[in-house]
Amino acid sequence: MKVENLSRKLITPSNPTPPHLEKLKISCLDQLLPPLHVSCIFYYQPSAHDELGVNNFQRSEQLQKSLSETLTIFYPLSGRYSRSNFSIHCSDQGVEFVEAQVKGCCLSQLLKGGELETKLRNQLAPTLFVPDDSPLVKVHFNMFECGGLAISVSISHVVADAFTLFTFVNAWATASRVGIEKLHRPSFELSSLCPPREMHPRGVLNQGEAEENKIVTIKYVFNGTDLSKLKLEAANGSADGSRLLKEEPTRVEIVTAVIWRSLIRVARARRGYSTPSVLAIPVNMRGRAGPSIPQHCCGNFVHYAFARFKPDDENNLQFHELVGEVHDAIKSAIKDCGKACNGDEISLMAINDAKELAETLGKDGVDGYLFSSWCRFAVYEADFGFGKPDWVSNLDNEMECFVFFMDTKDGEGIEAWVGLDDKSVLLFQQDLGGSR
């Protein structure tokens, strides 16, 4: 597959940003994020009535026009970030829009899955790590020769989490489909609640460091039937074991536990002994934090749950025990959110999260994993006027010990993407295959 860029332009808001909005401080939570993009790719199969390839150039013009209109209310995304004073200069510099032609591969081939899907999707989007002075939003409008489309949207993590990404994309899709008048106006008020602070920068992700091992990302799909069986297994184990599950676990908790169990077993098989293990799981604080936060607030607003496995008791590795540990950790994190009564307490939680993340993912003698879920976000609602996407994916970030979840299109199952070093792949596949 070859991707050839046809054009690159900056899309600016259709109406200029008022002078009193030209500078926006980022929040303390934004300040703690590394310089990378939150990215997603939306795939659209060609319609039977499309004239091959012609309609896609018209769609590109439609998307550029509606993007310009959408940026009038998402005005910070058209600005540039200044790290020196922790602010966004909202001077309508524009977001990047690239038109590209994909050759040598039909979209239907890409959507069949397997190695082709995993290896090639990153060619449809910009790189994850970007300089501070680059556009905060980058869009790649990829046109396949068969008439299919892949639209990638990348937003700087300094100004956006996954909730913000999908809030923006779905607003843009609504503007393209039915007009700007139907949009909910977003809020950019988190910095007034949690203003930036002077602190030592603490990177969670070690970007730019050479990896000794080759990292392989593999995909597993758990359908609704798989999840029902795993929930039953957890319930039966709880009834017979020492740990009673008082509440039915969620789909995400079930898949987290089954993958965590396989990761622990693989680590033990390679070393010959068990080691402690810690999961870091981001939890969306919207609707859960004490202060009154607008429903559509944009920016980074997550708190981390930490689940722990100690190898001192073999019973701890039982499936229902790990399900219970994950469930309790997430429940505790949600409870912490409700206890935070003001911005200072939320900021302190975020700073403590960053410290614990750095220790979890870099401590000798402990296996640390980062699990991130986009389940229950409105991922498949991005209808720009030519239907909802046939598939949605993230990018392959080639990070070891990173596990990512997304809903299947029917909303019943979960796609899991697991980053492993190449020496662990076969062991992991064998173990996880026997767990389902």
RODO-2510 file (C-alpha; in nm, 4 decimals, decimal comma):
residues 436
     n   res          X          Y          Z
     1     m     0,0000     0,0000     0,0000
     2     k     0,1251     0,3469    -0,0902
     3     v    -0,0215     0,6731     0,0389
     4     e     0,0445     0,9773    -0,1791
     5     n    -0,0352     1,3214    -0,0387
     6     l    -0,2210     1,5333    -0,2961
     7     s    -0,2653     1,8556    -0,1010
     8     r    -0,1968     2,0065     0,2402
     9     k    -0,3687     2,3179     0,3702
    10     l    -0,4643     2,4968     0,6900
    11     i    -0,8366     2,5259     0,7680
    12     t    -0,9224     2,8316     0,9770
    13     p    -1,2486     2,9204     1,1569
    14     s    -1,5174     3,0651     0,9300
    15     n    -1,5515     3,3563     1,1740
    16     p    -1,2491     3,5076     1,3512
    17     t    -1,2036     3,4373     1,7212
    18     p    -1,2903     3,7470     1,9323
    19     p    -0,9893     3,9240     2,0885
    20     h    -1,0963     3,8450     2,4466
    21     l    -1,0692     3,4696     2,3681
    22     e    -0,7281     3,4777     2,2019
    23     k    -0,5405     3,3334     2,5008
    24     l    -0,6476     3,0203     2,6895
    25     k    -0,4533     2,8722     2,9775
    26     i    -0,4292     2,4932     2,9836
    27     s    -0,5232     2,3106     3,3048
    28     c    -0,2925     2,1412     3,5529
    29     l    -0,4149     1,8060     3,4150
    30     d    -0,3255     1,9100     3,0585
    31     q     0,0150     2,0225     3,1776
    32     l     0,1081     1,6688     3,2873
    33     l     0,0605     1,5127     2,9420
    34     p     0,3437     1,4275     2,6996
    35     p     0,3711     1,5922     2,3546
    36     l     0,1767     1,3370     2,1539
    37     h    -0,1524     1,3237     1,9660
    38     v    -0,4732     1,1389     2,0521
    39     s    -0,5634     0,9832     1,7175
    40     c    -0,8447     0,7888     1,5589
    41     i    -0,9209     0,6638     1,2068
    42     f    -1,2759     0,6319     1,0679
    43     y    -1,3230     0,3934     0,7740
    44     y    -1,6089     0,4249     0,5238
    45     q    -1,6797     0,1641     0,2567
    46     p    -1,7899     0,3026    -0,0829
    47     s    -2,1646     0,3192    -0,1411
    48     a    -2,3112     0,1164    -0,4275
    49     h    -2,4435     0,4318    -0,5970
    50     d    -2,1152     0,6270    -0,5757
    51     e    -1,9439     0,7259    -0,8981
    52     l    -1,6016     0,5769    -0,8386
    53     g    -1,3751     0,8310    -0,6702
    54     v    -1,5595     1,1419    -0,7916
    55     n    -1,7807     1,1887    -0,4868
    56     n    -1,4846     1,1791    -0,2496
    57     f    -1,3426     1,5089    -0,3763
    58     q    -1,6858     1,6652    -0,3252
    59     r    -1,6964     1,5153     0,0225
    60     s    -1,3547     1,6606     0,0961
    61     e    -1,4825     2,0082     0,0070
    62     q    -1,7894     1,9506     0,2254
    63     l    -1,5749     1,8402     0,5189
    64     q    -1,3387     2,1355     0,4852
    65     k    -1,6300     2,3807     0,4856
    66     s    -1,8000     2,2216     0,7883
    67     l    -1,4642     2,1928     0,9688
    68     s    -1,4130     2,5670     0,9246
    69     e    -1,7601     2,6297     1,0699
    70     t    -1,7049     2,3886     1,3603
    71     l    -1,3788     2,5606     1,4540
    72     t    -1,5704     2,8803     1,5351
    73     i    -1,6927     2,7148     1,8571
    74     f    -1,3908     2,4827     1,9042
    75     y    -1,1655     2,7854     1,8549
    76     p    -0,8709     2,6702     2,0775
    77     l    -0,8118     2,3746     1,8436
    78     s    -0,7199     2,6189     1,5676
    79     g    -0,4502     2,7812     1,7821
    80     r    -0,0954     2,6923     1,8844
    81     y     0,0431     2,5760     2,2161
    82     s     0,3076     2,7742     2,4054
    83     r     0,4784     2,5565     2,6666
    84     s     0,6639     2,8530     2,8157
    85     n     0,3445     3,0067     2,9565
    86     f     0,1128     2,7002     2,9545
    87     s    -0,1364     2,8559     2,7167
    88     i    -0,3021     2,8194     2,3789
    89     h    -0,2714     3,1207     2,1495
    90     c    -0,6123     3,1173     1,9800
    91     s    -0,5219     3,3345     1,6815
    92     d    -0,6883     3,1176     1,4152
    93     q    -0,3642     2,9755     1,2770
    94     g    -0,5650     2,6772     1,1527
    95     v    -0,5759     2,2974     1,1618
    96     e    -0,3955     2,0843     0,9066
    97     f    -0,6046     1,9123     0,6386
    98     v    -0,4302     1,6660     0,4061
    99     e    -0,5898     1,5015     0,1039
   100     a    -0,4227     1,1739     0,0109
   101     q    -0,4652     0,8968    -0,2462
   102     v    -0,4184     0,5351    -0,1325
   103     k    -0,2835     0,3029    -0,4000
   104     g    -0,2204    -0,0689    -0,4113
   105     c    -0,4815    -0,1650    -0,1531
   106     c    -0,8597    -0,1659    -0,1487
   107     l    -1,0309    -0,0627     0,1750
   108     s    -1,2070    -0,3997     0,1919
   109     q    -0,8644    -0,5689     0,2045
   110     l    -0,7599    -0,3488     0,4953
   111     l    -1,0800    -0,4230     0,6857
   112     k    -1,0301    -0,7996     0,6627
   113     g    -0,7930    -0,7703     0,9547
   114     g    -0,4701    -0,9519     1,0250
   115     e    -0,1207    -0,8221     0,9678
   116     l    -0,2246    -0,5892     0,6838
   117     e    -0,4647    -0,4020     0,9099
   118     t    -0,2160    -0,3738     1,1972
   119     k     0,0872    -0,2669     0,9951
   120     l    -0,0679    -0,0273     0,7457
   121     r    -0,3140     0,1825     0,9435
   122     n    -0,0395     0,4150     1,0719
   123     q     0,0272     0,5245     0,7124
   124     l    -0,3178     0,6865     0,7111
   125     a    -0,2402     0,9357     0,9893
   126     p     0,0354     1,1715     1,1051
   127     t     0,2974     1,0576     1,3550
   128     l     0,1958     1,0410     1,7218
   129     f     0,4748     1,2606     1,8607
   130     v     0,4755     1,6208     1,7419
   131     p     0,6519     1,9532     1,8192
   132     d     0,4714     2,2056     2,0392
   133     d     0,4443     2,4643     1,7611
   134     s     0,2683     2,2343     1,5127
   135     p    -0,1104     2,2430     1,4478
   136     l    -0,3119     2,1111     1,7420
   137     v    -0,5398     1,9188     1,5046
   138     k    -0,4377     1,7231     1,1957
   139     v    -0,6847     1,5610     0,9566
   140     h    -0,5903     1,3156     0,6819
   141     f    -0,8604     1,2530     0,4220
   142     n    -0,7459     0,9270     0,2578
   143     m    -0,9187     0,8250    -0,0669
   144     f    -0,8919     0,4620    -0,1814
   145     e    -0,9073     0,3734    -0,5525
   146     c    -1,2155     0,1604    -0,4810
   147     g    -1,3998     0,4715    -0,3575
   148     g    -1,3575     0,3976     0,0136
   149     l    -1,2433     0,6554     0,2661
   150     a    -1,0281     0,6562     0,5779
   151     i    -1,0463     0,9833     0,7737
   152     s    -0,7896     1,0195     1,0490
   153     v    -0,8257     1,2880     1,3161
   154     s    -0,5384     1,3637     1,5529
   155     i    -0,5559     1,6142     1,8399
   156     s    -0,2716     1,7197     2,0674
   157     h    -0,2977     1,5432     2,4024
   158     v    -0,2081     1,8737     2,5679
   159     v    -0,5604     1,9990     2,4920
   160     a    -0,7637     1,6802     2,4527
   161     d    -0,8405     1,3390     2,5975
   162     a    -1,0459     1,0727     2,4161
   163     f    -1,3746     1,2288     2,5313
   164     t    -1,2679     1,5620     2,3791
   165     l    -1,1585     1,3930     2,0561
   166     f    -1,4969     1,2295     1,9996
   167     t    -1,6896     1,5369     2,1167
   168     f    -1,5104     1,7368     1,8469
   169     v    -1,5394     1,4753     1,5717
   170     n    -1,9097     1,4170     1,6315
   171     a    -1,9762     1,7916     1,6413
   172     w    -1,7929     1,8290     1,3112
   173     a    -1,9904     1,5373     1,1639
   174     t    -2,3171     1,6946     1,2801
   175     a    -2,2213     2,0283     1,1227
   176     s    -2,1402     1,8519     0,7956
   177     r    -2,4644     1,6539     0,7967
   178     v    -2,7266     1,8999     0,9270
   179     g    -2,5546     2,2318     0,9972
   180     i    -2,3711     2,4213     1,2703
   181     e    -2,6979     2,5322     1,4356
   182     k    -2,7513     2,1837     1,5824
   183     l    -2,4257     2,1790     1,7796
   184     h    -2,3869     2,1884     2,1565
   185     r    -2,1387     2,4586     2,2495
   186     p    -1,8334     2,3031     2,4198
   187     s    -1,6738     2,4338     2,7361
   188     f    -1,3048     2,5158     2,7807
   189     e    -1,3263     2,6076     3,1497
   190     l    -1,1134     2,3372     3,3139
   191     s    -0,8163     2,5738     3,3484
   192     s    -1,0226     2,8051     3,5682
   193     l    -1,0976     2,5083     3,7970
   194     c    -0,7473     2,3569     3,7847
   195     p    -0,4998     2,6248     3,6708
   196     p    -0,1458     2,5248     3,5649
   197     r     0,1259     2,5064     3,8306
   198     e     0,4996     2,5378     3,8471
   199     m     0,6247     2,1811     3,8720
   200     h     0,9018     1,9541     3,7537
   201     p     0,7975     1,7919     3,4240
   202     r     0,7309     1,4223     3,4689
   203     g     0,7002     1,2156     3,1526
   204     v     0,4722     0,9151     3,1640
   205     l     0,5749     0,7836     2,8218
   206     n     0,9403     0,7486     2,7339
   207     q     0,9159     0,8698     2,3769
   208     g     1,2298     0,8784     2,1699
   209     e     1,4161     0,6121     2,3719
   210     a     1,5473     0,3167     2,1756
   211     e     1,3723    -0,0112     2,2384
   212     e     1,5929    -0,3193     2,2685
   213     n     1,3043    -0,5464     2,1724
   214     k     1,0788    -0,5329     1,8721
   215     i     0,7262    -0,4381     1,9770
   216     v     0,4355    -0,6205     1,8156
   217     t     0,0731    -0,5098     1,8491
   218     i    -0,1849    -0,7852     1,8229
   219     k    -0,5627    -0,7586     1,8102
   220     y    -0,8239    -0,9769     1,9771
   221     v    -1,1995    -0,9481     1,9383
   222     f    -1,4249    -1,0566     2,2251
   223     n    -1,7826    -1,0807     2,0990
   224     g    -2,0936    -1,0678     2,3162
   225     t    -2,1016    -1,4475     2,3560
   226     d    -1,7355    -1,4552     2,4676
   227     l    -1,8053    -1,1898     2,7305
   228     s    -2,1133    -1,3707     2,8628
   229     k    -1,9069    -1,6894     2,9084
   230     l    -1,6295    -1,5007     3,0855
   231     k    -1,8795    -1,3296     3,3177
   232     l    -2,0215    -1,6721     3,4043
   233     e    -1,6715    -1,8056     3,4702
   234     a    -1,6024    -1,5147     3,7061
   235     a    -1,9340    -1,5655     3,8882
   236     n    -1,8747    -1,9409     3,9305
   237     g    -1,5222    -1,8854     4,0576
   238     s    -1,6482    -1,6258     4,3023
   239     a    -1,9117    -1,8637     4,4387
   240     d    -1,6509    -2,1341     4,5007
   241     g    -1,3637    -1,9127     4,6095
   242     s    -1,2658    -1,6757     4,8866
   243     r    -1,3500    -1,3525     4,7041
   244     l    -1,7187    -1,2855     4,6472
   245     l    -1,8115    -1,0570     4,3576
   246     k    -2,0884    -0,8427     4,5039
   247     e    -2,1667    -0,6662     4,1750
   248     e    -2,1736    -0,7903     3,8171
   249     p    -1,8467    -0,6859     3,6507
   250     t    -1,8540    -0,4713     3,3399
   251     r    -1,7377    -0,5877     2,9971
   252     v    -1,4205    -0,3804     3,0315
   253     e    -1,3410    -0,5267     3,3750
   254     i    -1,3842    -0,8796     3,2397
   255     v    -1,1563    -0,8283     2,9378
   256     t    -0,9017    -0,6392     3,1498
   257     a    -0,8804    -0,9313     3,3930
   258     v    -0,8482    -1,2037     3,1274
   259     i    -0,5688    -1,0167     2,9442
   260     w    -0,3949    -0,9279     3,2713
   261     r    -0,3980    -1,2961     3,3739
   262     s    -0,2312    -1,3944     3,0459
   263     l     0,0311    -1,1186     3,0820
   264     i     0,1156    -1,2405     3,4340
   265     r     0,1435    -1,6004     3,3149
   266     v     0,3637    -1,5065     3,0193
   267     a     0,5980    -1,3055     3,2432
   268     r     0,6217    -1,6021     3,4810
   269     a     0,6880    -1,8483     3,1974
   270     r     0,9709    -1,6344     3,0591
   271     r     1,1374    -1,5666     3,3954
   272     g     1,0623    -1,8927     3,5737
   273     y     0,9042    -1,7130     3,8703
   274     s     0,6186    -1,4689     3,9413
   275     t     0,6641    -1,0957     3,9978
   276     p     0,4294    -0,8258     4,1282
   277     s     0,2130    -0,6598     3,8640
   278     v     0,0310    -0,3249     3,8529
   279     l    -0,2318    -0,1967     3,6100
   280     a    -0,2926     0,1740     3,5525
   281     i    -0,6440     0,2442     3,4201
   282     p    -0,7631     0,5983     3,3289
   283     v    -1,1175     0,6795     3,4481
   284     n    -1,3224     0,9637     3,2976
   285     m    -1,4087     1,2115     3,5774
   286     r    -1,6946     1,3856     3,3938
   287     g    -2,0162     1,3379     3,5874
   288     r    -1,8211     1,1887     3,8783
   289     a    -1,6153     1,4749     4,0228
   290     g    -1,7546     1,6833     4,3055
   291     p    -1,7483     2,0286     4,1439
   292     s    -2,0117     2,1059     3,8834
   293     i    -1,8378     2,0399     3,5508
   294     p    -2,0144     2,1219     3,2203
   295     q    -2,1247     1,8076     3,0344
   296     h    -1,9271     1,8933     2,7217
   297     c    -1,6108     2,0233     2,8924
   298     c    -1,3036     1,9747     2,6760
   299     g    -0,9490     1,9028     2,7850
   300     n    -0,7949     1,6257     2,9935
   301     f    -1,0121     1,5171     3,2835
   302     v    -0,9214     1,1662     3,3993
   303     h    -0,8182     1,0029     3,7257
   304     y    -0,6262     0,6748     3,7390
   305     a    -0,7245     0,3490     3,9020
   306     f    -0,4411     0,1163     4,0054
   307     a    -0,4992    -0,2590     4,0353
   308     r    -0,2292    -0,4790     4,1908
   309     f    -0,1309    -0,8451     4,1808
   310     k     0,0977    -0,9905     4,4500
   311     p     0,2498    -1,3329     4,3757
   312     d     0,2579    -1,4438     4,7406
   313     d    -0,0613    -1,6466     4,6997
   314     e    -0,1401    -1,8541     4,3899
   315     n    -0,5106    -1,7931     4,4547
   316     n    -0,4541    -1,4279     4,3593
   317     l    -0,4105    -1,5406     3,9982
   318     q    -0,7550    -1,6956     3,9773
   319     f    -0,9769    -1,5229     3,7239
   320     h    -1,2460    -1,4068     3,9647
   321     e    -0,9787    -1,2666     4,1998
   322     l    -0,8330    -1,0513     3,9212
   323     v    -1,1829    -0,9420     3,8121
   324     g    -1,2533    -0,8367     4,1700
   325     e    -0,9229    -0,6508     4,1975
   326     v    -0,9895    -0,4557     3,8763
   327     h    -1,3515    -0,3822     3,9760
   328     d    -1,2509    -0,2603     4,3238
   329     a    -0,9714    -0,0408     4,1859
   330     i    -1,2039     0,1330     3,9387
   331     k    -1,4762     0,1691     4,2021
   332     s    -1,2247     0,3239     4,4438
   333     a    -1,1047     0,5696     4,1772
   334     i    -1,4632     0,6773     4,1042
   335     k    -1,5184     0,7256     4,4776
   336     d    -1,2049     0,9427     4,4930
   337     c    -1,3495     1,1617     4,2172
   338     g    -1,6663     1,2203     4,4180
   339     k    -1,4636     1,3208     4,7243
   340     a    -1,2741     1,5910     4,5353
   341     c    -1,4613     1,9054     4,6371
   342     n    -1,2596     2,1705     4,4539
   343     g    -1,0043     2,2308     4,1829
   344     d    -0,7078     2,2119     4,4200
   345     e    -0,8051     1,8608     4,5256
   346     i    -0,8540     1,7520     4,1637
   347     s    -0,5135     1,8984     4,0716
   348     l    -0,3479     1,7185     4,3627
   349     m    -0,5069     1,3901     4,2492
   350     a    -0,3687     1,4464     3,8989
   351     i    -0,0175     1,5223     4,0283
   352     n    -0,0220     1,2111     4,2482
   353     d    -0,1476     1,0072     3,9508
   354     a     0,1472     1,1276     3,7411
   355     k     0,3923     1,0294     4,0138
   356     e     0,2398     0,6853     4,0565
   357     l     0,2241     0,6314     3,6793
   358     a     0,5939     0,7102     3,6426
   359     e     0,6748     0,4672     3,9254
   360     t     0,4364     0,1973     3,7968
   361     l     0,5712     0,1986     3,4422
   362     g     0,9369     0,2252     3,5394
   363     k     0,9904     0,0392     3,8686
   364     d     1,2378    -0,2490     3,8744
   365     g     1,0946    -0,5811     3,9891
   366     v     0,7351    -0,4826     3,9076
   367     d     0,5539    -0,5377     3,5781
   368     g     0,3584    -0,2216     3,4977
   369     y     0,0835    -0,2040     3,2358
   370     l    -0,1262     0,0812     3,1018
   371     f    -0,4815    -0,0180     3,0042
   372     s    -0,6937     0,2409     2,8222
   373     s    -1,0573     0,2021     2,7161
   374     w    -1,2641     0,3981     2,4651
   375     c    -1,5640     0,1740     2,5230
   376     r    -1,9019     0,3511     2,5533
   377     f    -1,7694     0,6636     2,3818
   378     a    -1,9704     0,7651     2,0744
   379     v    -1,7050     0,6202     1,8441
   380     y    -1,9374     0,4972     1,5685
   381     e    -2,1595     0,8085     1,5493
   382     a    -1,9370     1,0056     1,3095
   383     d    -2,1816     1,0411     1,0182
   384     f    -2,0620     1,3292     0,7982
   385     g    -2,3533     1,2847     0,5609
   386     f    -2,2449     0,9632     0,3885
   387     g    -2,3243     0,7128     0,6635
   388     k    -2,1653     0,5926     0,9850
   389     p    -1,8184     0,4346     0,9725
   390     d    -1,7801     0,0656     0,8963
   391     w    -1,4869     0,0453     1,1362
   392     v    -1,2956     0,2732     1,3723
   393     s    -0,9410     0,2185     1,4975
   394     n    -0,6696     0,3940     1,6915
   395     l    -0,3063     0,4012     1,5783
   396     d    -0,0404     0,1451     1,6566
   397     n     0,1755     0,3306     1,9091
   398     e     0,4259     0,0413     1,9338
   399     m     0,4379     0,0636     2,3132
   400     e     0,5142    -0,2475     2,5142
   401     c     0,2789    -0,3114     2,8066
   402     f     0,0063    -0,0908     2,6576
   403     v    -0,3422    -0,2395     2,6151
   404     f    -0,6222    -0,0547     2,4388
   405     f    -0,9968    -0,1322     2,4214
   406     m    -1,2681    -0,0161     2,1821
   407     d    -1,6268    -0,1278     2,1248
   408     t    -1,7082    -0,3484     1,8293
   409     k    -1,9498    -0,1845     1,5887
   410     d    -2,2526    -0,3711     1,7320
   411     g    -2,1722    -0,2345     2,0786
   412     e    -2,1794    -0,5829     2,2322
   413     g    -1,8162    -0,6859     2,2020
   414     i    -1,4723    -0,5385     2,2644
   415     e    -1,1670    -0,5102     2,0399
   416     a    -0,8471    -0,5381     2,2426
   417     w    -0,5086    -0,4242     2,1099
   418     v    -0,2093    -0,5532     2,3095
   419     g     0,1501    -0,4324     2,2740
   420     l     0,4103    -0,7026     2,3445
   421     d     0,7765    -0,7581     2,2780
   422     d     0,8112    -1,0107     1,9980
   423     k     0,9495    -1,2828     2,2269
   424     s     0,6237    -1,2880     2,4258
   425     v     0,3754    -1,2981     2,1387
   426     l     0,3488    -1,6755     2,0880
   427     l     0,3251    -1,7465     2,4617
   428     f     0,0567    -1,4805     2,5014
   429     q    -0,1465    -1,6083     2,2072
   430     q    -0,1354    -1,9636     2,3416
   431     d    -0,2360    -1,8587     2,6929
   432     l    -0,5131    -1,6208     2,5917
   433     g    -0,6458    -1,8729     2,3393
   434     g    -0,6864    -2,1267     2,6174
   435     s    -0,8649    -1,8712     2,8382
   436     r    -1,1571    -1,8116     2,6030
***
